[in-house]
Amino acid sequence: MISQKILGIEKANVGEIDELVSRIADEIGRRMLERTSQGRNLVLGLATGSTPIPLYAELVRRHREKGLSFQNVVTFNLDEYEGLSPEHPKSYHSFMQEHLFNQVDIQPKNTFLPLGTYEKPFDEARSYEEKIKAHGGIDLQILGIGRDGHIGFNEPGSSNRTRTRRVILANETREDAAPAFGGIQNVPTHAMTMGVGTILEARRIILMAWGAGKREIVAEAMSGDVSADVPATFLQDRLNTAWYLDGAAAGD
Ligand code: PGA
């Protein structure tokens, strides 16, 4: 494990995925215990996609083998595809059930995701923001990064003032999702996502990126001009953000 100052902007944690994920799980576990001892909930912001899968696997392992309890954890996911019901196998609701919620002792009433089958997107978006507020805001937000620099489904053009809303998915994002959907024609064109502004309000942010395919966008996110062209650049301004990169994503 090398912890190094790369690109002169932020300290990034660079190492093997297993080791990095274990450190992130340590932090999450520590915060969970701290809140339990205070009789309070910990509010986690969660992500989907391939990036967080090893982290969720590690949390599940710690639940099974070390008794890490999620009884006092409340979760808010970043996004959901438009038109997919919670039961749809490709929905992010299903993803979360499979990779985390079904395998730990989290209370179902404490798990929140935007609904993809909204009739009134504005109402769904506002109600999601209100729920986050009612739970005291997000303590720790887990993020991946898209090849186009998106965080959540905040595609290029999303300002740091955006809130939860209905968005159009970028072509690159739909192409990346195509294999899972059996072709790009099956990938939803829209989604409901937390906004960049919503994400930036989290008290602590952990962004993970694995693999050479993320190298270029990680460099841009960490050292490029802060701009809505690459929404992840807004994280540069947030000192509470930790970047966790495997060697391939960190590059030189
Ligand atoms: P991935 O997606 O984890 O599947 O690479 C990341 C993202 O789009 O945020």
Residues whose N, C-alpha, C, O or C-beta is under 5 A from the ligand:
A	BS01	PGA	T48 G49 S50 T51 G144 I145 G146 H150 G152
